[in-house]
Amino acid sequence: MSFLIPADRTVNLALQGGGAHGAFTWGVLDYLLEDGRLVFDGISGTSAGAMNAVVLAQGLMTGGADGARAALANFWNAVADSVPFVQGIGSDEGEPPKLGPALKLMLQLTDHFSPSQLNPFDLNPLRTIVAKQVDFEQLQRDCPVKLFVAATHANSGKLRMFQSSELSVDAILASACLPTIHHPIMIGGEPYWDGGYSANPAVFPLFYYCNSRDILLVLLTPLKYKETPYSVQEIKHRQQELSFQSTFLREMRMFAHLREFVKGSWFHLGSFERRIARANFHVIAADKLMSELPPETKAIANKQFFLMLRDNGRKHAKTWLDQCHGAIGKRSTVELTDLFY
């Protein structure tokens, strides 16, 4: 028997990429699923956000909310077990793990050698993990949410948005394909790189193709940094983070402009403008935590580190729900002009 879910329970999720920092998003999702007051209409994800999205959908499809929580935990545990190249947690309690010698050397070599030279056989442990965790044939048929996974066409820079019926292991790997580390992912004879270059994440599909008027952004990249980088390595990391953030910032600035344009003119608006006016935006972010984490920790697969991020994600989700649940379906809980102008 089908039934309508009340508008004040449905949200769309926009999940940012950020490598290992995506374990924070795992924690956010874990708490939202455990709490049970919200259900998901559409999910847009890039890179680690795409992996969280597709694993979440797989778990929902086979076991509901509890199944989704178990699937996310299994995925992040599998990632932690797949890469034995990290040292333990630092000597001080709560200190992030350090890069192990092998991984540190590999990352240094990416400045001088291409992936085809460093990894001629295109080995990628994520391929095995994702293929084992997700039944893509069933997901294409029976996906319980609308999924949107972003990748970037390597020869044009254009965004390629994979929807639920198109998802595959390759689509997910394309969304997370850093060109300095991995070979391009070939899909339909075309090469794809990380979706962060064109959308991190894409928000427009949630607005155009989903029924829920509420969009919850789960962000991993700080909207503002406390310090300016000065060393060569710090500048390099900041350049990459800004390049991955720029398309998202432009898209959100566009939404902010549109909402300002339609404000106060309700009786003279068309259906598109009314839809803009009714859209509600929400944000879960951990700018302080993410600003304090060294950029190289995005490449670390370490179970204790993942659990720290998960627990922080759960805390932020609880705080947001406690403060903002009553606004779902009614109003935004953030002012876009304040965040993105």
Phi, psi and chi 1 to 4 in degrees:
 res  aa     phi    psi   chi1   chi2   chi3   chi4
   1 MET       -  127.6  179.7  175.3   65.7      -
   2 SER   -90.4  153.8   62.3      -      -      -
   3 PHE  -152.2  158.3   57.8   91.1      -      -
   4 LEU   -87.3  133.6  -66.5  176.1      -      -
   5 ILE   -85.5  131.0  -61.7  170.8      -      -
   6 PRO   -55.8  144.4  -24.0   33.4      -      -
   7 ALA   -60.6  -28.3      -      -      -      -
   8 ASP   -81.2   11.0   61.5   -2.3      -      -
   9 ARG  -117.4  -12.8  -73.1 -163.4   60.5 -156.0
  10 THR  -101.4  137.3   60.5      -      -      -
  11 VAL  -138.6  156.4  -63.2      -      -      -
  12 ASN  -100.4  148.5  -59.0  -51.1      -      -
  13 LEU  -115.7  134.6  -61.1  173.7      -      -
  14 ALA  -117.5  111.1      -      -      -      -
  15 LEU  -109.4  116.1  -51.5 -178.8      -      -
  16 GLN   -75.1  154.7 -133.1  172.9   32.0      -
  17 GLY   -87.9  161.8      -      -      -      -
  18 GLY   175.3   28.3      -      -      -      -
  19 GLY    60.1 -134.6      -      -      -      -
  20 ALA   -60.6  -24.0      -      -      -      -
  21 HIS   -65.6  -12.5  -65.7  179.9      -      -
  22 GLY   -62.1  -13.1      -      -      -      -
  23 ALA   -66.0  -23.8      -      -      -      -
  24 PHE   -61.9  -43.8  173.4   86.1      -      -
  25 THR   -63.9  -37.5  -56.3      -      -      -
  26 TRP   -52.2  -47.2  165.2   29.4      -      -
  27 GLY   -63.1  -41.1      -      -      -      -
  28 VAL   -59.6  -48.6  170.5      -      -      -
  29 LEU   -64.6  -40.1  -61.3  174.8      -      -
  30 ASP   -59.3  -43.6 -173.8   67.5      -      -
  31 TYR   -70.6  -41.6 -173.0   83.0      -      -
  32 LEU   -61.2  -39.1  -64.3 -179.9      -      -
  33 LEU   -68.3  -41.6  -70.0  162.4      -      -
  34 GLU   -65.6  -41.7  179.5 -174.4  -82.7      -
  35 ASP   -63.3  -44.3  179.6   85.4      -      -
  36 GLY    82.3   -1.6      -      -      -      -
  37 ARG   -79.1  -19.5  -77.2 -179.3  -74.5  174.6
  38 LEU  -115.2  147.6  -61.4  179.9      -      -
  39 VAL  -123.2  159.2  -66.2      -      -      -
  40 PHE  -107.6  132.5  -49.4  130.1      -      -
  41 ASP   -92.5  -63.5 -178.1   10.7      -      -
  42 GLY  -126.6  153.0      -      -      -      -
  43 ILE  -135.2  123.7  -52.1  175.8      -      -
  44 SER  -111.4  130.0  177.2      -      -      -
  45 GLY  -142.5  152.5      -      -      -      -
  46 THR  -130.1  136.2  -63.0      -      -      -
  47 SER    56.2 -120.1 -166.1      -      -      -
  48 ALA   -60.2  -31.9      -      -      -      -
  49 GLY   -64.4  -36.9      -      -      -      -
  50 ALA   -66.7  -39.5      -      -      -      -
  51 MET   -66.4  -43.7  -65.5 -173.0 -175.4      -
  52 ASN   -58.8  -41.4  -84.2  -41.5      -      -
  53 ALA   -64.8  -47.3      -      -      -      -
  54 VAL   -72.7  -35.4   74.2      -      -      -
  55 VAL   -68.5  -40.0  172.0      -      -      -
  56 LEU   -58.5  -47.1  168.2   66.4      -      -
  57 ALA   -62.6  -40.9      -      -      -      -
  58 GLN   -59.6  -46.2  169.7   71.7   30.3      -
  59 GLY   -65.3  -40.9      -      -      -      -
  60 LEU   -61.9  -39.6  -72.2  173.3      -      -
  61 MET   -65.0  -37.9  180.0  176.1   64.8      -
  62 THR  -100.1  -20.7   57.9      -      -      -
  63 GLY  -150.7   18.6      -      -      -      -
  64 GLY    64.8 -156.4      -      -      -      -
  65 ALA   -61.5  -42.9      -      -      -      -
  66 ASP   -64.7  -38.2  -71.3  -19.4      -      -
  67 GLY   -65.2  -36.7      -      -      -      -
  68 ALA   -67.6  -40.5      -      -      -      -
  69 ARG   -63.0  -42.4  -65.5 -177.0   67.3 -159.1
  70 ALA   -66.4  -40.5      -      -      -      -
  71 ALA   -63.8  -42.5      -      -      -      -
  72 LEU   -64.2  -42.7  -73.3  164.1      -      -
  73 ALA   -63.3  -43.1      -      -      -      -
  74 ASN   -62.4  -40.3  -70.5  -20.8      -      -
  75 PHE   -63.4  -50.8  171.3   77.2      -      -
  76 TRP   -69.5  -31.6  -74.9   97.4      -      -
  77 ASN   -66.2  -39.0  -75.8  -30.8      -      -
  78 ALA   -65.7  -39.4      -      -      -      -
  79 VAL   -63.5  -43.7  173.0      -      -      -
  80 ALA   -62.3  -35.0      -      -      -      -
  81 ASP   -80.0  -11.0  -68.0  -22.1      -      -
  82 SER   -89.3  -19.2   68.8      -      -      -
  83 VAL  -126.3  101.0 -174.7      -      -      -
  84 PRO   -89.8   33.2   34.8  -35.2      -      -
  85 PHE  -104.4   17.0  -61.2  136.0      -      -
  86 VAL  -112.7  153.5  -63.4      -      -      -
  87 GLN   -82.9  171.5  -62.1  170.2   -0.5      -
  88 GLY   -75.1  178.9      -      -      -      -
  89 ILE   -58.0  144.7  -66.1  -69.2      -      -
  90 GLY   -58.9  174.5      -      -      -      -
  91 SER   -67.1  -28.3   56.0      -      -      -
  92 ASP   -90.2  140.4  -64.0  -31.7      -      -
  93 GLU   -58.3  133.2 -176.9   68.1   22.3      -
  94 GLY    84.2   -3.8      -      -      -      -
  95 GLU   -71.8  137.9 -159.0  175.3  -64.6      -
  96 PRO   -67.0  155.4   23.3  -32.7      -      -
  97 PRO   -66.6  155.6   25.7  -33.8      -      -
  98 LYS  -101.3  155.3  -63.3  178.5  174.5   63.5
  99 LEU   -64.2  133.9  -68.9  175.1      -      -
 100 GLY   -73.5  161.9      -      -      -      -
 101 PRO   -57.1  -41.4  -23.7   33.1      -      -
 102 ALA   -65.8  -45.4      -      -      -      -
 103 LEU   -68.8  -37.9 -176.5   54.8      -      -
 104 LYS   -62.3  -42.6 -176.3 -179.9  -67.3 -173.9
 105 LEU   -64.3  -42.5  174.8   61.3      -      -
 106 MET   -61.1  -43.9 -173.1 -165.6   77.8      -
 107 LEU   -65.7  -35.3  -67.3  176.4      -      -
 108 GLN   -66.6  -38.2  -70.0  172.3  -13.8      -
 109 LEU   -67.4  -24.9  -69.8  175.0      -      -
 110 THR   -65.5  -15.2   61.1      -      -      -
 111 ASP   -75.9  -14.8  -69.1  -24.3      -      -
 112 HIS  -125.4  -18.0  -52.5  -75.4      -      -
 113 PHE  -130.7  149.0  -61.5   94.5      -      -
 114 SER   -82.8  163.3   70.4      -      -      -
 115 PRO   -58.5  -33.2  -27.5   35.8      -      -
 116 SER   -68.5  -23.8   59.6      -      -      -
 117 GLN   -85.3  -42.8  -66.3  171.1  -52.3      -
 118 LEU   -77.4  -31.6  -72.6  174.9      -      -
 119 ASN  -136.8   67.3 -175.1    8.9      -      -
 120 PRO   -61.1  -25.6   21.3  -32.7      -      -
 121 PHE   -93.9    5.6  -61.4  106.5      -      -
 122 ASP    54.5   48.5 -163.8   16.6      -      -
 123 LEU   -75.6  132.9  -58.6  176.6      -      -
 124 ASN  -148.3  103.8 -172.4  -17.0      -      -
 125 PRO   -61.4  -24.0   18.9  -31.0      -      -
 126 LEU   -64.9  -30.0  -79.3  175.7      -      -
 127 ARG   -59.9  -46.9  177.5  177.9  -67.9  -82.3
 128 THR   -64.9  -42.0  -58.4      -      -      -
 129 ILE   -63.9  -50.0  -66.2  170.2      -      -
 130 VAL   -64.1  -43.1  173.0      -      -      -
 131 ALA   -62.8  -34.9      -      -      -      -
 132 LYS   -74.7  -34.0 -175.5  176.6 -179.5  179.9
 133 GLN   -82.2  -28.6  -63.8  -83.9  -25.5      -
 134 VAL  -123.2  130.0 -178.8      -      -      -
 135 ASP   -93.0   92.3 -177.0  -18.2      -      -
 136 PHE   -68.0  -33.1  -75.8   97.9      -      -
 137 GLU   -62.6  -44.8  -70.7 -172.6    5.5      -
 138 GLN   -69.5  -38.2 -175.9 -177.8    3.9      -
 139 LEU   -64.0  -37.7 -160.6   63.9      -      -
 140 GLN   -61.6  -33.7  -71.4  174.4    5.7      -
 141 ARG   -85.6  -42.2  -62.1 -169.3  -50.8  -93.2
 142 ASP  -122.3   23.5  -55.8  -38.8      -      -
 143 CYS   -58.0  127.0 -171.5      -      -      -
 144 PRO   -80.4   -7.5   30.2  -34.7      -      -
 145 VAL  -134.7  163.6  -66.1      -      -      -
 146 LYS   -84.2  119.4  -56.1  177.8 -174.2   75.2
 147 LEU  -106.7  142.3  -72.8 -179.5      -      -
 148 PHE  -137.3  115.5  -52.1   94.0      -      -
 149 VAL  -116.8  125.2  168.8      -      -      -
 150 ALA   -94.5  135.2      -      -      -      -
 151 ALA  -136.1  164.9      -      -      -      -
 152 THR  -116.8  126.2  -56.5      -      -      -
 153 HIS   -67.6  118.7 -171.3  -95.1      -      -
 154 ALA   -66.9  -23.5      -      -      -      -
 155 ASN   -98.2   -3.9  -69.1  -15.8      -      -
 156 SER  -135.1  -19.7   68.8      -      -      -
 157 GLY    80.6    1.5      -      -      -      -
 158 LYS   -75.0  147.6  -67.8 -179.2  179.6  179.2
 159 LEU   -72.8  132.9  169.4   65.9      -      -
 160 ARG  -115.2  116.5  172.5   67.0  161.9   92.3
 161 MET  -102.4  112.8 -172.2   63.7   62.5      -
 162 PHE   -90.2  125.2  -65.2   94.3      -      -
 163 GLN   -98.9  175.7  -59.8 -169.9   35.1      -
 164 SER   -50.2  -45.7  -55.5      -      -      -
 165 SER   -73.5   -8.1   60.7      -      -      -
 166 GLU  -108.6   -1.2  -54.0  170.4  -70.1      -
 167 LEU   -70.7  145.6  -70.1  179.5      -      -
 168 SER  -156.1  171.1   63.5      -      -      -
 169 VAL   -56.6  -43.2  174.4      -      -      -
 170 ASP   -63.3  -38.6  -78.0  -20.9      -      -
 171 ALA   -62.3  -41.5      -      -      -      -
 172 ILE   -68.7  -42.5  -56.7  -55.3      -      -
 173 LEU   -66.7  -34.6  -66.0 -178.0      -      -
 174 ALA   -61.7  -40.5      -      -      -      -
 175 SER   -63.1  -23.0 -173.7      -      -      -
 176 ALA  -115.4   22.4      -      -      -      -
 177 CYS   -89.7   95.5  177.9      -      -      -
 178 LEU   -75.6  120.2  -70.8  173.1      -      -
 179 PRO   -68.5  -16.4   22.8  -33.1      -      -
 180 THR   -82.0  -13.4   56.9      -      -      -
 181 ILE  -115.7  -39.6  -63.1  175.2      -      -
 182 HIS  -115.7  151.8  -58.8  -64.2      -      -
 183 HIS   -63.0  151.7  -63.9 -138.6      -      -
 184 PRO   -57.8  145.6  -20.4   31.1      -      -
 185 ILE   -89.8  121.5  -57.6  -63.8      -      -
 186 MET   -92.4  123.2  -56.4  -60.2  -64.3      -
 187 ILE  -132.8  120.9  -59.4  175.1      -      -
 188 GLY    60.1   30.9      -      -      -      -
 189 GLY    79.1    5.8      -      -      -      -
 190 GLU  -115.6  144.3  -61.5  -67.7  -26.2      -
 191 PRO   -90.0  138.3   32.3  -32.5      -      -
 192 TYR  -129.3  145.0  -68.7   94.8      -      -
 193 TRP  -118.1 -177.9  -75.7  -10.8      -      -
 194 ASP   -50.5  135.3 -163.9  -64.8      -      -
 195 GLY   -66.0  -16.6      -      -      -      -
 196 GLY   -60.5  -24.8      -      -      -      -
 197 TYR   -70.1  -24.3  -65.7  110.5      -      -
 198 SER  -118.9  -18.4   54.3      -      -      -
 199 ALA  -170.5  121.0      -      -      -      -
 200 ASN  -140.2   76.2 -170.2   28.5      -      -
 201 PRO   -97.1  178.6   35.9  -34.1      -      -
 202 ALA   -80.6  128.4      -      -      -      -
 203 VAL  -100.5  -29.2  179.2      -      -      -
 204 PHE   -58.7  -33.8   72.2   88.0      -      -
 205 PRO   -63.0  -32.3  -17.5   29.9      -      -
 206 LEU   -68.4  -31.5  -56.7  174.2      -      -
 207 PHE   -77.2  -43.1  174.2   78.4      -      -
 208 TYR   -82.4  -36.3  -76.8  110.7      -      -
 209 TYR  -113.5    2.1  -55.0  123.0      -      -
 210 CYS  -116.2  154.5  -63.0      -      -      -
 211 ASN   -82.5  -35.4  -64.5  -38.2      -      -
 212 SER   -65.1  139.1  174.7      -      -      -
 213 ARG   -88.9   -4.9   65.6  175.4   63.7  178.4
 214 ASP  -102.4  129.1  -71.5   80.3      -      -
 215 ILE  -120.7  118.6  -62.6  174.5      -      -
 216 LEU  -103.1  115.6  170.9   57.9      -      -
 217 LEU   -90.0  124.3  -49.9  171.6      -      -
 218 VAL  -108.8  107.2 -177.3      -      -      -
 219 LEU  -105.3  140.5  -54.0 -177.2      -      -
 220 LEU  -113.1  -21.0  -59.6  178.7      -      -
 221 THR   -98.0  128.1  -57.9      -      -      -
 222 PRO   -58.2  141.1  -23.0   33.3      -      -
 223 LEU   -75.5  -20.9  -69.2  174.4      -      -
 224 LYS  -151.1  131.5 -172.8  173.6 -177.1  179.0
 225 TYR   -91.2  150.6  -63.3   88.8      -      -
 226 LYS   -78.7  -31.2  -68.4 -178.0  178.0  179.5
 227 GLU  -127.5  151.9  -61.9 -180.0   -3.9      -
 228 THR   -91.0  133.5  -56.3      -      -      -
 229 PRO   -75.3  145.3   28.0  -34.3      -      -
 230 TYR  -128.4  -30.9  -70.9  100.7      -      -
 231 SER   -75.7  160.1   72.8      -      -      -
 232 VAL   -58.0  -45.5  171.6      -      -      -
 233 GLN   -68.4  -40.2 -159.5   61.9   31.0      -
 234 GLU   -63.8  -40.8  -71.8  172.5  -16.8      -
 235 ILE   -64.8  -41.2  -68.9  170.9      -      -
 236 LYS   -61.3  -45.7  178.5 -178.2  175.4 -178.1
 237 HIS   -63.2  -42.2  -75.4  -53.6      -      -
 238 ARG   -65.8  -38.9 -178.5   66.0   58.2   82.1
 239 GLN   -58.0  -44.2  -77.8 -179.9  -43.5      -
 240 GLN   -65.9  -42.5 -175.6 -179.8   54.1      -
 241 GLU   -64.0  -40.7  -70.6  178.2  -21.5      -
 242 LEU   -68.5  -36.5  -68.0  179.5      -      -
 243 SER   -66.1  -35.7   69.5      -      -      -
 244 PHE   -75.2  -21.5  -85.9   21.1      -      -
 245 GLN   -92.6  -20.8 -174.5   82.2  -35.1      -
 246 SER   -64.2  -43.5   60.7      -      -      -
 247 THR   -67.3  -37.7   52.7      -      -      -
 248 PHE   -63.3  -44.4  167.8   71.6      -      -
 249 LEU   -63.0  -40.1  -67.3  177.3      -      -
 250 ARG   -65.0  -41.8  -77.0 -162.8  -63.0  -89.3
 251 GLU   -63.6  -43.7 -174.6  178.1   12.2      -
 252 MET   -69.8  -32.5  -66.4  -49.6  -59.2      -
 253 ARG   -63.9  -37.6 -173.9 -179.7  177.6   91.7
 254 MET   -62.3  -45.6  178.5 -159.9   69.8      -
 255 PHE   -60.5  -40.4  -84.3  112.1      -      -
 256 ALA   -62.9  -43.2      -      -      -      -
 257 HIS   -61.8  -45.8  -87.2  -61.2      -      -
 258 LEU   -61.9  -42.2  -72.3  172.0      -      -
 259 ARG   -66.2  -36.4  -72.8  171.6   66.3   81.0
 260 GLU   -66.4  -36.8  -73.3  -63.8  -56.5      -
 261 PHE   -64.8  -41.2  176.0   76.5      -      -
 262 VAL   -87.1  -10.2  -56.9      -      -      -
 263 LYS   -62.0  128.8 -172.2 -179.3  -65.0 -176.4
 264 GLY    80.5    7.2      -      -      -      -
 265 SER  -124.9   33.5  -55.5      -      -      -
 266 TRP   -54.6  -43.6 -178.0  -96.2      -      -
 267 PHE   -74.0  -10.6  -67.0  106.8      -      -
 268 HIS  -110.5   15.0  -55.6  -72.8      -      -
 269 LEU   -99.4  150.3  -58.4 -179.8      -      -
 270 GLY   -86.5 -176.0      -      -      -      -
 271 SER   -64.1  -36.7   59.2      -      -      -
 272 PHE   -65.1  -45.9  175.6   78.5      -      -
 273 GLU   -64.5  -38.1  -70.3   86.3   -6.4      -
 274 ARG   -65.4  -36.1  -73.4 -164.6  -64.3  -88.2
 275 ARG   -64.9  -41.4 -172.0  174.4  177.1   85.6
 276 ILE   -59.6  -45.2  -76.6  -74.8      -      -
 277 ALA   -65.4  -31.5      -      -      -      -
 278 ARG   -83.7  -15.2  -72.4 -164.6  -60.1  -96.8
 279 ALA   -66.3  137.6      -      -      -      -
 280 ASN  -115.6  134.6  -59.2  -41.5      -      -
 281 PHE  -117.4  142.6  -70.8   88.9      -      -
 282 HIS  -140.3  154.8  -43.9  -84.4      -      -
 283 VAL  -137.0  132.7  172.2      -      -      -
 284 ILE  -116.9  119.1  -65.1  177.6      -      -
 285 ALA  -143.7  162.4      -      -      -      -
 286 ALA  -135.5   62.9      -      -      -      -
 287 ASP   -56.8  -41.4  -80.4   13.8      -      -
 288 LYS   -63.4  -48.8 -177.1  176.7 -175.4  -62.6
 289 LEU   -61.5  -49.3  170.8   65.6      -      -
 290 MET   -68.5  -31.3  -64.4  -56.0  173.1      -
 291 SER   -68.5  -29.4  -65.6      -      -      -
 292 GLU   -84.5  -17.7  -67.5  171.8   -8.8      -
 293 LEU   -80.3  129.4  -69.8  175.3      -      -
 294 PRO   -58.3  140.0  -21.6   33.0      -      -
 295 PRO   -55.6  -31.8  -25.0   33.7      -      -
 296 GLU   -67.9  -14.9   60.3  -93.1   20.8      -
 297 THR   -68.3  -12.9   58.2      -      -      -
 298 LYS   -64.4  -21.3  -68.0 -179.3  179.8 -180.0
 299 ALA   -97.2    2.9      -      -      -      -
 300 ILE   -95.3  128.8  -72.2  178.7      -      -
 301 ALA  -108.4  100.6      -      -      -      -
 302 ASN  -143.5  125.1  175.6  -79.0      -      -
 303 LYS   -62.5  -43.7 -171.7  169.2  -65.8 -173.6
 304 GLN   -63.6  -39.4 -170.0  172.5  -11.9      -
 305 PHE   -63.5  -45.4 -177.3   48.9      -      -
 306 PHE   -59.1  -43.0  -73.0  169.9      -      -
 307 LEU   -66.3  -36.6  -68.2  176.8      -      -
 308 MET   -61.7  -45.1 -178.3  -83.9  -70.4      -
 309 LEU   -65.6  -42.5  -70.4  168.7      -      -
 310 ARG   -58.1  -47.1 -179.0 -155.6   62.9 -176.3
 311 ASP   -63.2  -37.3  -68.3  -14.9      -      -
 312 ASN   -66.6  -39.0  -90.0  -86.1      -      -
 313 GLY   -62.3  -41.2      -      -      -      -
 314 ARG   -62.3  -43.3  -75.9  179.0   54.6   84.6
 315 LYS   -63.2  -43.7  -70.1  176.9 -176.9  176.7
 316 HIS   -66.1  -38.3  -80.9   75.7      -      -
 317 ALA   -65.4  -41.3      -      -      -      -
 318 LYS   -62.8  -45.6 -177.6 -179.0 -173.1  -53.7
 319 THR   -60.3  -44.8  -61.4      -      -      -
 320 TRP   -63.3  -45.3  176.9   79.0      -      -
 321 LEU   -62.7  -44.3  -99.0 -177.9      -      -
 322 ASP   -59.4  -37.2  -70.7  -14.4      -      -
 323 GLN   -87.7  -29.5  -63.8  174.7   -8.7      -
 324 CYS  -121.0   -5.7  -57.1      -      -      -
 325 HIS   -56.8  -38.0  177.7  -97.9      -      -
 326 GLY   -65.7  -15.5      -      -      -      -
 327 ALA   -88.4  -15.7      -      -      -      -
 328 ILE   -58.7  130.5  -59.1  -61.1      -      -
 329 GLY    82.4   -3.7      -      -      -      -
 330 LYS  -122.3  -44.4  -59.5  173.2 -176.2  175.9
 331 ARG  -159.9  163.3   64.6 -177.1 -175.7  -84.1
 332 SER   -75.5  152.9  -65.6      -      -      -
 333 THR  -110.2    4.6   55.0      -      -      -
 334 VAL  -135.5  152.8  -67.6      -      -      -
 335 GLU  -100.0  112.8 -177.5   54.5   59.8      -
 336 LEU   -60.9  -36.7  -64.7 -171.6      -      -
 337 THR   -63.7  -33.9   54.4      -      -      -
 338 ASP   -68.6  -35.3  -67.8  -18.4      -      -
 339 LEU   -86.6  -34.1  -69.0  179.4      -      -
 340 PHE  -122.8   -1.6  -60.4  108.3      -      -
 341 TYR   -79.9      -  -97.4   30.7      -      -
